[in-house]
Every structure is written in C-alpha cells, then in structure tokens.
Amino acid sequence: MTEELDGHAEGLDDETEERIESPASDEAEREARLTPAQAVEGMRIRVPARGNRTLRTLIERVNKDRQLKGWWHVANVNAVVRMEINDHSWVHIQIVTNIALKLLRQLAKHGVEPSMVRDYGMRREDAEIVVTLGGLLHCIGMAVHREGHEDFSLFLAEPKVRELLDGLYDEPEVTVIASEVLQAITSHRDYGEPLTLEAGIVRVADALDMAQGRSRIPFERGRVSIHSLSAAAIEEVRIGDGEKRPIGIEIVMNNSSGIYQVDGLLKSKLRGSGLEPYLEVVAHIDTEAEKSLVPVYRLET
C-alpha cells in the first residue's frame, strides 16, 4: 500500500506544485466547462497517414463525427469535473492513437508482423486501422461511468466501428476488424490479456501517455500523493530504436519519484501485453541534483 503525504511536500518548485494541483491538462479542464457544441468544435484528431488511404479516410470521418466527439466530451466531464481525476479528454485520445501507430510502425520497420497479417493474411495498413480505432475508442465508456468503462466502451464501439468503416471494407473483413478493435479495448484494462500484437500496442500506448503530469493512474485533484508527485516528475517520453530490441522507450524525469510511474503503471501494462520481447525501457533524471541518486533506471521485461 502506497503511503500518501499529508499537506504539500516541502521543497517543490513552483511548476511542480502547479502541476500537482492541476493533474488534468489546462486544456482538458477548460474544455470540460464548455457547452457540448463548443467543446466538439475544437476537437480535431491528427495522425500521420503515411500513404494509408483507408486511414486517411477514416480520420476524415472521425473528425466529422459529432457523436464520437460527444462521447469524448462527456468522458472528460466525468473524469475532470465530477470525479476530479486525471485527463480523459480527446487530447488523451490523440496522444494514445499517435503512440500506438508509432509503436506499430516501429515494430513493422524491424520485421515484426502484426496479428492482422500473421493470422488473417491481411495488410499492415489494416493493422493500422485496428490500432487507430482501438486508440480512438478505448475509453469512450467513460461517458457512462468510470467503473467498468472498458465494458461500456465495447457496446458503444461496435456499431461505431461499422459506421466509420462503411464502404471501406466488405464482409467478413469488417467483422474481423471490429472484433480485433473490441479486443484491444477490453484488453487495455489493468488485468487485460491481449491476444494480439495490436491489442498489446493499444494497452502500452495508453500507459505511455504520462509526460508532463499526464498520469494514467487516477488520482484526486489537489491531493499530494505518490501518484501526483510521480506524475509531475515525468518530463518527456521518447520512442525510437532500441539498442538490442526494436523499440527503445526513453523516459526523462525531473526527479526520482517518477520511477513510481515507470515501475508501477508502465510495468503493469507492459507485463502480459505481448510486447515484452520487443521493448527496452530506460528512465533517467535530467536534473543535476538527483542524477547521482538514480542516474539510469532500466525496466526489466
């Protein structure tokens, strides 16, 4: 059991204090106070299509879909206003979707086949559709309730996947894609068991939205704890080639409390994801005061 701290911790810089007081992004808090019509007008998902025409069309449809954006808005209101926990806005959706695509393409670059290719003989481009829809829809169930939101996401997502893919795929391919997206959604929970590379990618991508205080561990706003302190400690997450594995994840921290995010949240999401053989995770502190305390932390997977 993690011991929570009473009051404000001493010796914190002003920026860290501010981020602990406001764990949800300022943008997420502002948008949670807008009318629904105002909120959805500002939402625009951007991902690099890289020649995937189906993906480009999908994103165009997503950016015109006011129902989907409405779910994102209600999810954010529930999280930020009503529960006062961390950000579940469309900004989180944008970040997770882009991280998921980055992870998938990084693996493909090193010859790792997605499950859509290996199991169905479909294309890498189709795997990109699966991880994109998984990222876009993984927490729309927060519009219903936090408790069991993964299950709520499932019944909202299935008809929405078919609607968004209408005319882009025929049967039975559309059913295959919808099923794989649903697996990615249900597997992103703490005790999820991904059966595909794509589902594991969405699970890990969700956990990697941790930079600049954007912890995926829920914590109460304004309450100083190891959750909020460690979230504020994460400055940047970089994804590139690993030294010995296809993916290297570098996490830059401003103090050692960030290790809680890495060894707690990220490790739990990585374990059982299926991505363990492909990832190296290294965290280091980018301030002189603590470099000698924890110069480099390597997450064992």
C-alpha positions in Angstrom: 0.0 0.0 0.0 1.4 3.4 -1.0 1.7 5.9 1.8 0.1 9.2 0.9 1.6 12.5 2.1 -0.3 14.9 4.2 -0.3 18.5 3.1 2.1 19.9 0.5 5.6 18.4 0.1 8.4 20.7 1.0 11.0 21.9 -1.4 8.9 21.5 -4.6 9.4 24.0 -7.4 6.5 26.3 -8.4 5.9 24.4 -11.7 5.7 21.1 -10.0 3.3 22.5 -7.3 1.1 23.8 -10.0 1.0 20.5 -11.9 0.2 18.6 -8.7 -2.7 21.0 -8.1 -4.0 20.5 -11.7 -3.2 17.0 -12.8 -5.6 17.2 -15.8 -4.2 19.4 -18.5 -5.4 23.0 -18.5 -6.9 22.4 -21.9 -8.9 19.4 -20.6 -10.2 21.5 -17.7 -11.2 24.4 -19.9 -13.0 22.2 -22.4 -14.9 20.4 -19.7 -16.5 23.7 -18.8 -17.7 24.4 -22.4 -21.1 23.7 -23.8 -21.1 20.4 -25.8 -21.4 22.3 -29.1 -18.4 24.5 -28.2 -16.3 21.6 -26.9 -16.7 19.4 -30.1 -15.9 22.3 -32.4 -12.3 22.4 -31.1 -11.6 18.7 -31.5 -9.5 17.6 -34.4 -7.6 14.3 -34.5 -4.3 14.4 -36.4 -2.3 11.3 -37.2 0.3 10.7 -39.9 -1.5 8.5 -42.6 1.8 7.8 -44.5 0.2 6.7 -47.7 -2.6 4.6 -46.0 -5.6 6.0 -47.9 -8.0 4.0 -45.8 -6.6 5.5 -42.6 -6.8 9.0 -44.1 -10.4 8.5 -45.0 -11.1 7.1 -41.5 -9.6 10.1 -39.8 -11.6 12.4 -42.0 -14.8 10.6 -40.9 -13.8 10.7 -37.3 -13.2 14.5 -37.4 -16.8 14.9 -38.8 -18.4 12.6 -36.2 -20.1 14.7 -33.6 -21.4 11.7 -31.7 -17.9 10.3 -31.2 -16.7 13.7 -30.1 -19.7 14.0 -27.8 -18.6 10.8 -26.0 -15.1 12.2 -25.6 -16.6 15.4 -24.1 -18.8 13.5 -21.6 -15.9 11.3 -20.7 -13.8 14.3 -19.9 -16.6 16.0 -17.9 -17.0 12.8 -15.8 -13.3 12.5 -15.2 -12.2 16.1 -14.7 -15.3 17.8 -13.3 -17.2 15.1 -11.5 -14.5 12.8 -10.3 -11.6 15.2 -10.3 -9.2 12.6 -11.6 -6.8 12.7 -14.5 -7.4 13.8 -18.1 -9.6 11.6 -20.2 -10.3 14.3 -22.9 -9.8 14.0 -26.7 -6.2 15.2 -26.1 -5.6 11.8 -24.3 -7.2 10.1 -27.3 -5.0 11.9 -29.7 -1.8 11.1 -27.8 -2.6 7.4 -27.4 -3.6 6.9 -31.0 -0.4 8.5 -32.2 1.8 6.5 -29.8 0.0 3.3 -30.9 0.7 4.0 -34.5 4.3 4.8 -33.7 4.8 1.5 -31.8 3.2 -0.5 -34.6 5.3 1.2 -37.4 8.4 0.8 -35.3 7.8 -2.9 -35.0 7.0 -3.2 -38.7 10.3 -1.4 -39.5 12.1 -4.2 -37.7 10.1 -7.0 -39.4 7.6 -7.8 -36.6 4.4 -8.9 -38.2 1.1 -7.6 -36.8 -1.6 -10.2 -36.0 -3.8 -8.9 -38.8 -1.1 -10.1 -41.3 0.0 -13.2 -39.4 -3.4 -14.6 -38.6 -5.6 -13.3 -41.4 -3.3 -12.6 -44.3 -4.5 -9.0 -44.4 -2.2 -6.0 -44.7 -0.1 -3.9 -42.4 -2.4 -1.0 -43.4 -5.3 -2.9 -41.9 -3.4 -3.4 -38.6 -3.0 0.4 -38.6 -6.8 0.7 -38.8 -7.2 -1.6 -35.8 -4.7 0.2 -33.5 -6.1 3.6 -34.6 -9.7 2.6 -33.8 -8.5 1.0 -30.6 -6.9 4.2 -29.6 -9.8 6.4 -30.6 -12.5 4.2 -28.9 -10.7 2.6 -25.9 -12.2 4.8 -23.2 -15.4 6.2 -24.7 -17.2 4.1 -22.0 -16.0 6.8 -19.5 -19.0 8.7 -20.9 -21.2 6.2 -19.0 -19.1 5.7 -15.8 -15.5 5.2 -14.7 -16.3 1.8 -13.0 -16.4 -0.8 -15.8 -15.8 1.8 -18.5 -14.0 -0.8 -20.7 -17.2 -2.8 -20.9 -19.3 0.2 -21.7 -16.7 1.1 -24.4 -17.4 -2.2 -26.0 -21.1 -1.8 -26.6 -20.7 1.8 -27.8 -17.8 1.0 -30.1 -19.1 -2.0 -32.1 -21.7 -0.1 -34.1 -19.5 2.9 -34.3 -16.7 0.9 -35.9 -19.1 -0.4 -38.5 -20.3 3.1 -39.2 -16.8 4.5 -39.6 -15.7 1.7 -41.9 -18.8 1.6 -44.0 -17.8 1.3 -47.7 -14.1 0.9 -46.8 -14.3 -2.9 -46.1 -16.7 -5.6 -47.1 -17.8 -8.6 -45.0 -16.3 -10.6 -43.5 -13.3 -8.2 -43.2 -15.3 -5.5 -41.4 -16.3 -8.0 -38.8 -12.7 -9.2 -38.3 -11.6 -5.6 -37.8 -14.4 -4.8 -35.5 -13.7 -7.9 -33.4 -10.0 -7.0 -33.1 -10.8 -3.4 -32.1 -13.0 -4.7 -29.4 -10.3 -7.0 -28.1 -7.9 -4.0 -28.0 -10.5 -2.1 -26.0 -11.2 -4.8 -23.4 -7.5 -5.7 -23.1 -6.3 -2.2 -22.1 -7.7 -2.6 -18.5 -5.2 -3.5 -15.7 -6.0 -7.2 -15.8 -6.5 -7.4 -19.6 -4.9 -10.3 -21.5 -4.2 -9.1 -25.1 -4.2 -12.0 -27.6 -2.8 -9.9 -30.5 0.1 -7.5 -31.1 -2.3 -4.7 -31.9 -4.2 -5.1 -28.6 -0.9 -5.1 -26.7 0.1 -2.0 -28.5 -3.0 -0.1 -27.5 -2.6 -1.2 -23.9 1.0 0.0 -23.7 0.2 3.2 -25.6 -2.4 4.1 -23.1 0.2 3.8 -20.3 2.7 5.9 -22.2 0.5 9.0 -22.0 2.4 10.1 -18.9 4.5 13.1 -19.9 4.0 16.5 -18.2 1.9 15.1 -15.4 -0.5 13.1 -17.6 -0.5 10.0 -15.4 -2.8 7.1 -16.3 -3.0 6.3 -12.6 -6.2 8.0 -11.4 -5.6 10.5 -8.6 -7.7 13.1 -6.8 -7.1 16.7 -7.9 -5.2 18.7 -5.4 -4.2 15.7 -3.2 -0.5 15.4 -2.9 0.5 11.7 -3.0 3.0 9.5 -4.7 0.6 9.4 -7.6 0.6 13.1 -8.2 4.2 13.6 -7.3 5.4 10.9 -9.7 3.1 12.1 -12.5 4.6 15.6 -12.2 8.1 14.1 -12.4 7.7 12.8 -16.0 9.0 15.4 -18.4 9.1 13.5 -21.7 8.6 10.1 -23.3 10.7 9.4 -26.4 10.1 6.4 -28.7 12.7 5.2 -31.2 15.1 2.3 -32.0 16.3 0.2 -29.0 19.9 -0.9 -28.6 19.1 -4.6 -28.6 15.3 -4.6 -29.3 13.1 -3.0 -32.0 11.7 -0.3 -29.7 13.5 1.9 -27.2 11.4 3.9 -24.8 13.3 6.7 -23.1 11.5 8.4 -20.1 13.0 11.7 -19.0 12.2 12.6 -15.3 12.9 15.7 -13.3 13.1 13.8 -10.0 13.3 10.2 -8.8 9.6 9.9 -7.8 8.9 9.3 -11.5 10.1 5.8 -11.1 6.8 5.0 -9.5 5.1 5.7 -12.9 7.6 3.5 -14.7 7.8 0.6 -12.3 4.2 0.8 -11.3 1.9 1.8 -14.1 4.1 1.1 -17.2 5.4 -2.2 -15.9 1.9 -3.5 -15.1 0.6 -2.6 -18.6 3.7 -4.0 -20.3 3.6 -7.3 -18.5 1.4 -9.7 -20.4 1.0 -7.3 -23.4 3.0 -9.4 -25.8 5.4 -6.6 -26.4 7.9 -7.6 -23.7 10.4 -9.1 -26.2 10.4 -6.0 -28.4 10.8 -3.1 -25.9 13.6 -1.6 -23.9 12.6 1.0 -21.3 15.1 3.4 -19.8 14.3 6.2 -17.4 16.8 8.9 -16.4 16.8 12.1 -14.5 17.5 15.3 -16.3 18.5 17.4 -13.2 21.9 17.6 -11.7 20.5 17.5 -8.1 19.3 13.9 -8.4 21.5 12.4 -11.2 23.7 10.8 -8.6 20.7 9.2 -6.8 19.2 7.4 -9.8 21.4 8.0 -12.8 19.6 5.4 -15.0 16.7 3.1 -14.3 16.1 0.1 -16.7 12.7 -1.6 -16.6 13.2 -5.3 -16.7 10.6 -7.0 -19.0 
